[in-house]
Structures are given as C-alpha cells and as structure tokens.
Amino acid sequence: MGIKDFFVRKMMERKLKDVPKEQQEQIMSIIDKNPDLFKKIGEEIEAKIKAGKPELYATMDVMKKYQSELQKLSQH
C-alpha cells in the first residue's frame, strides 16, 4: 500500500465511523481494489460541497455518476 492509498483509506475510515464494523470491512475491501477511483470520487464530492451543494446531494450526484464502476468492483 502506497502513501496515497494509506491516506485514502484513513479518510474513508473517518467517514465510515458510524457504519457497523462488518460493513466497514466490506467497503474497505472494495476501496482497496481501486483507491484512485475513490480518491476521485472524494475530490468531486468536496468540490460540489465547496460550490454550495449540501453534502448529501453532492454525494448522491457523484455516486450516481460512478454507479456502474462501483457495481463492478463490488461483484469481484
């Protein structure tokens, strides 16, 4: 795991702190498969939030954009 992957993982762990441990592990295993995708998703969400969009809506918009890629990762 490179330093970039480490920071992506730590950021996601903070975001998932209220999620049950078992689900956290599932999510983290998907993130480990393609950390660059999740970094890009995080950056796009942050940009939308900074532009004034509420976090929930920003997240939903970006996740819809990457839905097919996320589904492929979860199936492997």
Rosetta constraint file for C-alpha pairs under 8 A:
AtomPair CA 1 CA 5 HARMONIC 5.92 0.50
AtomPair CA 1 CA 6 HARMONIC 6.50 0.50
AtomPair CA 2 CA 6 HARMONIC 6.21 0.50
AtomPair CA 3 CA 7 HARMONIC 6.37 0.50
AtomPair CA 4 CA 8 HARMONIC 6.33 0.50
AtomPair CA 5 CA 9 HARMONIC 6.07 0.50
AtomPair CA 5 CA 32 HARMONIC 7.93 0.50
AtomPair CA 5 CA 35 HARMONIC 6.05 0.50
AtomPair CA 5 CA 36 HARMONIC 7.87 0.50
AtomPair CA 6 CA 10 HARMONIC 6.22 0.50
AtomPair CA 7 CA 11 HARMONIC 6.07 0.50
AtomPair CA 8 CA 12 HARMONIC 6.26 0.50
AtomPair CA 8 CA 35 HARMONIC 6.77 0.50
AtomPair CA 8 CA 38 HARMONIC 7.51 0.50
AtomPair CA 8 CA 39 HARMONIC 6.28 0.50
AtomPair CA 9 CA 13 HARMONIC 6.16 0.50
AtomPair CA 9 CA 28 HARMONIC 7.35 0.50
AtomPair CA 9 CA 31 HARMONIC 7.57 0.50
AtomPair CA 9 CA 32 HARMONIC 7.91 0.50
AtomPair CA 9 CA 35 HARMONIC 7.90 0.50
AtomPair CA 10 CA 14 HARMONIC 6.40 0.50
AtomPair CA 11 CA 15 HARMONIC 6.45 0.50
AtomPair CA 12 CA 16 HARMONIC 6.05 0.50
AtomPair CA 12 CA 28 HARMONIC 7.86 0.50
AtomPair CA 13 CA 17 HARMONIC 6.10 0.50
AtomPair CA 13 CA 24 HARMONIC 7.77 0.50
AtomPair CA 16 CA 24 HARMONIC 6.55 0.50
AtomPair CA 19 CA 23 HARMONIC 6.56 0.50
AtomPair CA 19 CA 24 HARMONIC 6.18 0.50
AtomPair CA 20 CA 24 HARMONIC 6.21 0.50
AtomPair CA 21 CA 25 HARMONIC 6.31 0.50
AtomPair CA 22 CA 26 HARMONIC 6.52 0.50
AtomPair CA 23 CA 27 HARMONIC 6.16 0.50
AtomPair CA 24 CA 28 HARMONIC 5.99 0.50
AtomPair CA 25 CA 29 HARMONIC 6.12 0.50
AtomPair CA 26 CA 30 HARMONIC 6.51 0.50
AtomPair CA 27 CA 31 HARMONIC 6.25 0.50
AtomPair CA 28 CA 32 HARMONIC 6.07 0.50
AtomPair CA 29 CA 33 HARMONIC 6.57 0.50
AtomPair CA 30 CA 34 HARMONIC 7.10 0.50
AtomPair CA 30 CA 73 HARMONIC 6.11 0.50
AtomPair CA 30 CA 74 HARMONIC 6.13 0.50
AtomPair CA 31 CA 35 HARMONIC 5.26 0.50
AtomPair CA 31 CA 38 HARMONIC 6.55 0.50
AtomPair CA 33 CA 73 HARMONIC 7.09 0.50
AtomPair CA 34 CA 38 HARMONIC 6.93 0.50
AtomPair CA 34 CA 73 HARMONIC 7.91 0.50
AtomPair CA 35 CA 39 HARMONIC 6.15 0.50
AtomPair CA 36 CA 40 HARMONIC 6.18 0.50
AtomPair CA 37 CA 41 HARMONIC 6.18 0.50
AtomPair CA 38 CA 42 HARMONIC 6.02 0.50
AtomPair CA 39 CA 43 HARMONIC 6.19 0.50
AtomPair CA 40 CA 44 HARMONIC 6.21 0.50
AtomPair CA 41 CA 45 HARMONIC 6.20 0.50
AtomPair CA 41 CA 62 HARMONIC 6.57 0.50
AtomPair CA 41 CA 63 HARMONIC 7.48 0.50
AtomPair CA 41 CA 66 HARMONIC 7.97 0.50
AtomPair CA 42 CA 46 HARMONIC 6.16 0.50
AtomPair CA 43 CA 47 HARMONIC 6.18 0.50
AtomPair CA 44 CA 48 HARMONIC 6.32 0.50
AtomPair CA 44 CA 62 HARMONIC 6.82 0.50
AtomPair CA 45 CA 49 HARMONIC 6.24 0.50
AtomPair CA 45 CA 55 HARMONIC 7.50 0.50
AtomPair CA 45 CA 58 HARMONIC 5.46 0.50
AtomPair CA 45 CA 59 HARMONIC 5.63 0.50
AtomPair CA 45 CA 62 HARMONIC 6.35 0.50
AtomPair CA 46 CA 50 HARMONIC 6.13 0.50
AtomPair CA 46 CA 58 HARMONIC 7.99 0.50
AtomPair CA 47 CA 51 HARMONIC 6.18 0.50
AtomPair CA 48 CA 52 HARMONIC 6.59 0.50
AtomPair CA 48 CA 53 HARMONIC 5.61 0.50
AtomPair CA 48 CA 55 HARMONIC 7.99 0.50
AtomPair CA 48 CA 58 HARMONIC 5.64 0.50
AtomPair CA 49 CA 53 HARMONIC 4.81 0.50
AtomPair CA 49 CA 54 HARMONIC 5.97 0.50
AtomPair CA 49 CA 55 HARMONIC 5.77 0.50
AtomPair CA 49 CA 58 HARMONIC 6.29 0.50
AtomPair CA 53 CA 57 HARMONIC 6.65 0.50
AtomPair CA 53 CA 58 HARMONIC 5.92 0.50
AtomPair CA 54 CA 58 HARMONIC 6.10 0.50
AtomPair CA 55 CA 59 HARMONIC 6.00 0.50
AtomPair CA 56 CA 60 HARMONIC 6.20 0.50
AtomPair CA 57 CA 61 HARMONIC 6.08 0.50
AtomPair CA 58 CA 62 HARMONIC 6.30 0.50
AtomPair CA 59 CA 63 HARMONIC 5.97 0.50
AtomPair CA 60 CA 64 HARMONIC 6.08 0.50
AtomPair CA 61 CA 65 HARMONIC 6.45 0.50
AtomPair CA 62 CA 66 HARMONIC 6.55 0.50
AtomPair CA 63 CA 67 HARMONIC 5.72 0.50
AtomPair CA 66 CA 70 HARMONIC 6.19 0.50
AtomPair CA 67 CA 71 HARMONIC 6.15 0.50
AtomPair CA 68 CA 72 HARMONIC 6.33 0.50
AtomPair CA 69 CA 73 HARMONIC 6.44 0.50
AtomPair CA 70 CA 74 HARMONIC 6.30 0.50
AtomPair CA 71 CA 75 HARMONIC 6.32 0.50
AtomPair CA 72 CA 76 HARMONIC 6.74 0.50
